[in-house]
Amino acid sequence: MAKGKTSDVNRVSCHACRHFYVTWENDFPYGCKAMGFKGRIVPSVTVFESSGRACLAFDPKAKPS
């Protein structure tokens, strides 16, 4: 698999995670409260590229009642 490309099987949707947030910083627009970092790409992609594994901190957002 080429660097920067993740398979859909290993992809975690940060937008569905309660730890994900969007910053006001142009250089680092995406952040993860659980991992404690901000980046240019969504945190799950950074985690996968660094470790080769899906994000273990993923916690689904609560569904509205």
Secondary structure as UniProt FT lines:
FT   TURN            3..4
FT   TURN            8..10
FT   HELIX           14..16
FT   TURN            18..19
FT   STRAND          20..22
FT   STRAND          30..32
FT   TURN            33..36
FT   STRAND          37..39
FT   HELIX           43..51
FT   TURN            56..57
//
